[in-house]
Amino acid sequence: MAFSGKITAANHADLLAKVTSFITGDPGTSGRDWTVARQDSLTWGPATVFRNTGLSGSEEVYVGLCAATYTDSVKGGLVCKVYKAFDSAPGGTGFLDTAYGNGTGQNGTHAFLPCWNAAMNVWIWSNKARVVIVAECNGVYANAYLGQLRRFSLPSENPWPLACLTDGYTNLWQYTTWHDAITSTGSRDADLHRRNLAFVRRGSFPLATTFSYYHACHQICRPDGVWTSHFAICPTTSLLSSSSGYETDMKIDTQGTGIVFPEGTPRLLLPMYVIQLENTGDYTGASAIGEMYGVRWAPDSLAGIESDVDGYTLFPDVNRVEWHSFMAIGDE
């Protein structure tokens, strides 16, 4: 398991290069032993697909990143993919494949880590099962969780405990989350605001409408191998009522205001459970399928941005520090 510490990247193409260098840079270190399955030059920029074996050492985990640049040569970010299987031969699995890779949302949106073609601070956590990236550019914290979840069942019962979770999306480029905006273009309520990994929003309960997952490119893979946007993150998601016809309520973002941990005392870091949902208006068929490795929710009104809590680094909810919706990321 490996952590890059706080490093810098000159732009989003360099971000891809820094991720590649870190996660493939030391075959003798768990988490830095990813291999490059294939590299491509796509229309919008360079793309790399990485492979590892999961914590068991006997599975196949494929994560894809494309450093995509908008026509103005300034805007862009990392298009993110996770695959059940990947044919690395020339002419094999396409980078944007949706047969094995996670699918697209309405209007063909893909999971996206937004960042300008400009300097940024970067943190990377990797083990043999997943890669987590946080990129801070001008005070906005983009984030991505790519790869396996810690499954709550036997491998035979859930062969693909996979997730592709980011705080933005793009269809290259009409419907796109830009790095310097907390809201997204052409979106419905469930898609509107960028959220950190503790509040992943575009995987949301359908509530008998077709709009709760309007640009739902945030997806998990069900045990039957079907990619879906019908999931919830617990404990930060409430399925008991809806604030609109388009989404479930999240827990009140300011509920952390009453939680204060004096300096020098332990802070509360809550694990993030992933709940698979059915296309109904209640909990029928819901099941806990896993949790994110090394991602915690840290409700705390006095938490400091980028502070360290027992090896976990605290990050705000993209750029809304006053919401007290901190996520904590570490290796485990």
N, C-alpha and C positions, 0 to 999 in steps of 0.2 A: 504494500500500500504506500502511496507516494503523494507528496504535496510539494508543489513548486515554490511555495512562498509567494510573496508579492513581487511580480516581475513586470516588465513593460513590453508593449508591442507598438510598432510605429504606425500600423494601420491594420485593417482586417486581413489582408493577405499575409502580413507578418504575424498576425494572431494565429492563423492556420499553421504557419511555419513554427511558431513557438510551441503550439500544442503538439505538433508532430515531433519536434525535437525532444520535448519532455516525455511524452508517453512511450516513445520508441527508443529513448536514449540509453537505456541500461538493461539489456536482456537478463542480467542477474538480479534485478530488483523487481519484486512484485509490484505491478502497477505501471512500471516503466518498460515492461516487456511486451507491449503491443507491437504487432507487426503491420506493415503496410500491405494490404491485400491488393490494392490497385490505385493508381493515380491517373487522373484524366484532366484534360483541358476542355472545359465546358464553355458554352456561350458567354456565361457571365463571370467566369474565373476558374482558377484551379480547384480541383476536388480530390480528396483522398478518402479512401475507405480503410479503416483499421480493423484488425482482428485480434481477439484474445480468446481464452479458454474458459472464462468464468472461474469462480473461486474453487470449484471442484477440480479444475484442470482437465476436464473431459468434455466440455461443451464448446459451442462456437458462438461468439458474440461479435457482431459486426456493427461498427459505428461509422457514419459518413459525414464529412464536413466539406462544404464548398464555400470558398471565399468569394462571394458574389458582389459585384460592383455595379451600381446604377449608372445610367448613361451620363450623368454629370461628373463621373469619376470621383465623387466625394462620398455620397451615401452608399450604404451597403451593410454587410454583416456576414454571418455564417449561416448558410442553409444547413439544417441538421437532419440526419436520417439515422434510423436504427433498423436492422434487417434480421429476419428469422433465418435466412440463408443468403449466401452471396456467391455467385459464380464470378471469380476474378479474371477469367480468361478474356481476351479481347473479344468484344461482341457478346459478352456474358451479361450479367445483371446490370441494368442501367442504374446510374446514381439515383435518379428520381423514381425508381421502380416502386410500384404500389402493390405488386403481387406478393413479394416477400418483405418489402420495407413498409414502414408505417405509411398510411394513406394521406390524402389531402383533404382539406376542408372545402366548403363551398367556394366557388370561383377558383378552385385549384390552388389553394394556399398551402404552403409548406411551413413546417416549424422553422423558426428563424431567431437567431441571436443578433439583435440590431447593434451596430456600432459604426461610427463614421470612419472614413478613410483618413484617420488622424490618430495621434498618439493616445494610448490608453494604459491603465493599470490592469493586470491580469492575475487571476489565481486559478490554479488547476489542481484538482484532486483526481487521482486515478487508482483503481485497483484492477484486478483481472476481470471484473464484472461490469464496471461502468466508468464513465468519465464525467466529471462535473466541472463546468467552466463559469467563472464570473468575470465580466469585463466592465471596468468603470471608465467611462469617457465623459468628461465634463460634468461629473457628479451624478450621472445616471448609471445604475448598476444593472446591466443585462446579465442573464443567467441561463444555463442549460444543464439538464440531467439526461444523460444518454447511455443506454445499456440496460443491464439487468436490475431488477428489484431483488431484495431478499425475500425469497418465496416462503409462503406459509404452508407448504405442502411438499410431497415427494416430487422429485424431478419427473417421474412418470405421470404424475397427476397434473403437472403444469410445466410442460417442456419449454415454454417461451415466456418467462417472467420479465418481459421487456417493456420499456417505457421510453418515449421521446418527448421530453417536456422542456419548453423554452418560454420566454416571456414575450415573444413576438411571432409574427407570421408574415409571409410574403407570397404573392403569386407571380413575382418577377415581371411587373412591379406595380400594377394598378392598385391592388389592395396590399398595403405594406405597413408594418410598424416601423417607424423611423426612430433612431436611437435617441434623438433629443425631444421626443414627445412621449407623454405618459398614456396618451390615447392612440387609437388605431383608426385607419381610414376604412370607410365602407363597412362599419361593424354594427353588430347588435349588442344588446346589453352584456351578454355573456362574453363578448369579445372585446369590450370597449377599453378596459384599462389593463395596462401591463402589470403583472404581479410577480412576486418572487416565488420560489419553489414551494414555500409553505402555503401559498394561496393560488396554485395553478388554476386558472379560471376557464380555459376553453375546453377542459374536460368537465362538462356540467350536466346535471340531470335534465332530461328532456321535458318533463312536465307536460306531456301531451302536445307539445308544439314542435315545429321544425326549426325554430330559431335559436334554441339554447346552445346549439353548437354550430352557429352560422359559419364561422371560419375555423372549425374544430380540427386543426392539424396536430394538436396535443393529443397523443394517443398512447394507450397501453395495448398489449397483446393478450387476448383472453387465452385460457388454457386450451381452447379448441383451435387456436392458431389464427383467429380473426382479430384484426386490429379494430379498436373501438375508441370513440371519444366519450362513451358513457361510463364515467368513473368519477369518484369524488376523493378528495384528500381529507382525511380525518386526523386531528380534531378541528380543523379550521373551516370545514364545510358543514352547513346545516341543511338538511333535507326536509325540514318540518314545514316550511312555508316558502312562498316566493315573493320577492319584492316587485316583480314584474312578470309578464307572461313569458319572459325569455330566459330566466335563469333561476337558480336557487339562491337563497341568501347565503352569504358567507357569515361567519361569526362576526359580530361587530368589531370593526378594525381597531377601535379605541378601547377595547376591553382591557388591554394591557396597561391602561393609564393608572389603574389602581394597584398595580403590581410593582413593588419597589424592592430591589435587592440591594441593601447597603454594600458599599465597597468592602471587599474582603470576605463576603459571604457567598455561598454557592448560588448560582442562578439556575432557574428551571429550564431545562431543554427537553421539549416534548417530541417524541418520535412521530414521524409522518406516515400514517397507514394509507394504503391505496385500496379503495373499495370499488369493486366492479359492480355496475348497475345494469338493470334491465330497462327496456323501453316502456316503462310504466310510470305512474305518478306516485309511487310509494317505494318502500324498501323491498318489495317482493323480488326475490331472486338475487338480492345484494349479497356479496361475499367479499371478505377481506382476502386479497390475493398476495399481498406483500407490503414491504415498506422500502423507502428510499435509503440506500446505504449512505450513512454519514450526513443526512440532512435532518435538521431539527427545527422546531418552531420555538422562538425565544421571546415570549411576551414579557416586556420589561420597560417601564417608562424611563429608566435612567441608563439603558444600555448605550454603550458607545459604539459608533460605526467603526468597523474593522477591528474592534477589540477582541482579545483572545479569552475564551472561557474553556479551560481544561482541554486545550488543543483544538477547539472549535473557533472559527472566525465568524463574527456577527456582521450581517449585512442588512441594510434597510430594505423596505419594500420598493425596489427600483429607485425611486427618488423621494418617497414620502416618509421621511423619518418621523414625522409627527404622528403617524398612524400606529406606531409601536408594533408593527407586524414584522419583526426581525426574523430572519432565518439564520441558523447557525450551521456551518458546514465544516466537517472534519473527516478524517480517515478512520475507518474501523474495519 
